[in-house]
Amino acid sequence: MLPAPKILIIGQGIAGTVVSFMLSQQQIEHDVIDNSNPSSSSQIAAGIVHPITGRRLAIAPQYNVALHEAKLFYQEMSKQLGNTFFEQKIYSKYMPM
């Protein structure tokens, strides 16, 4: 049987970091390369989870499910790495929690 190929992740923005973390949790060998672009969307938006989408500025379908899963993921990541990666801020009483 051939060994599993090593995985290469191109870019360590939010998505690349999450994939790398998940692969590490499964003890899958991988490398991450990144060009450290200071104007990347991960640097600019800083991982904002926003419920509003589209031209009609409607709440995104399944937003509450996605937010719940994000909270669980970042809580686990925080526990494993000993740092805080998710902070919820509510700016309107009409925004879902």
C-alpha positions as CSV (number, residue, x, y, z in Angstrom):
1,M,0.0,0.0,0.0
2,L,1.3,3.4,-0.9
3,P,1.7,6.0,1.9
4,A,-0.9,8.8,1.9
5,P,0.4,11.9,0.0
6,K,1.4,14.9,2.1
7,I,-1.1,17.7,1.9
8,L,0.0,21.2,1.0
9,I,-2.3,24.1,2.0
10,I,-1.8,27.3,0.0
11,G,-2.6,30.3,2.1
12,Q,-3.0,30.6,5.9
13,G,-6.0,32.9,6.1
14,I,-9.0,31.8,8.1
15,A,-9.9,28.8,5.8
16,G,-6.3,27.6,5.6
17,T,-5.8,27.8,9.3
18,V,-9.0,25.9,10.0
19,V,-8.1,23.2,7.5
20,S,-4.6,22.9,9.0
21,F,-6.1,22.7,12.5
22,M,-8.5,20.0,11.5
23,L,-5.8,18.0,9.7
24,S,-3.6,18.3,12.8
25,Q,-6.5,17.0,15.0
26,Q,-6.6,13.9,12.7
27,Q,-2.7,13.6,12.8
28,I,-2.6,14.0,9.0
29,E,0.8,15.3,7.8
30,H,0.6,18.6,5.9
31,D,2.4,21.9,5.2
32,V,1.1,25.4,5.0
33,I,2.6,28.2,2.8
34,D,1.5,31.8,2.8
35,N,2.8,35.0,1.3
36,S,1.7,37.1,4.3
37,N,-0.3,39.6,2.3
38,P,-1.4,42.4,4.7
39,S,-4.3,43.3,2.5
40,S,-5.8,39.8,2.4
41,S,-9.4,39.4,3.3
42,S,-8.5,37.5,6.5
43,Q,-6.4,40.4,7.6
44,I,-8.9,43.1,6.6
45,A,-12.2,41.5,7.8
46,A,-10.5,39.6,10.7
47,G,-13.0,36.7,10.5
48,I,-16.2,38.6,11.0
49,V,-19.3,36.4,10.9
50,H,-22.1,38.5,9.6
51,P,-25.7,37.4,9.2
52,I,-26.7,39.8,6.5
53,T,-26.4,38.7,2.8
54,G,-27.6,39.6,-0.7
55,R,-29.1,42.6,-2.3
56,R,-32.1,42.6,-0.1
57,L,-29.9,42.6,3.1
58,A,-31.7,39.6,4.4
59,I,-30.6,37.2,7.2
60,A,-28.6,34.4,5.5
61,P,-30.4,31.1,5.4
62,Q,-29.2,28.7,8.1
63,Y,-27.2,31.5,9.7
64,N,-28.0,30.3,13.2
65,V,-26.8,26.8,12.4
66,A,-23.6,28.2,10.9
67,L,-23.0,30.4,13.9
68,H,-23.6,27.6,16.3
69,E,-21.1,25.3,14.4
70,A,-18.5,28.2,14.3
71,K,-18.8,28.7,18.1
72,L,-18.3,25.0,18.8
73,F,-15.3,24.8,16.4
74,Y,-13.6,27.9,17.9
75,Q,-14.3,26.8,21.5
76,E,-12.5,23.5,20.7
77,M,-9.6,25.3,18.9
78,S,-9.3,27.7,21.9
79,K,-9.2,24.8,24.3
80,Q,-6.6,22.9,22.3
81,L,-4.3,25.9,21.7
82,G,-4.9,27.9,24.9
83,N,-6.0,31.1,23.2
84,T,-9.2,32.9,22.4
85,F,-10.3,32.9,18.7
86,F,-14.0,33.9,18.9
87,E,-15.7,36.9,20.5
88,Q,-19.3,37.5,20.0
89,K,-20.5,41.1,19.9
90,I,-24.2,42.0,19.4
91,Y,-24.7,45.5,17.9
92,S,-28.5,45.3,17.5
93,K,-31.3,43.7,19.5
94,Y,-32.6,42.5,16.1
95,M,-29.5,40.5,15.2
96,P,-29.8,36.7,15.9
97,M,-27.6,35.2,18.5
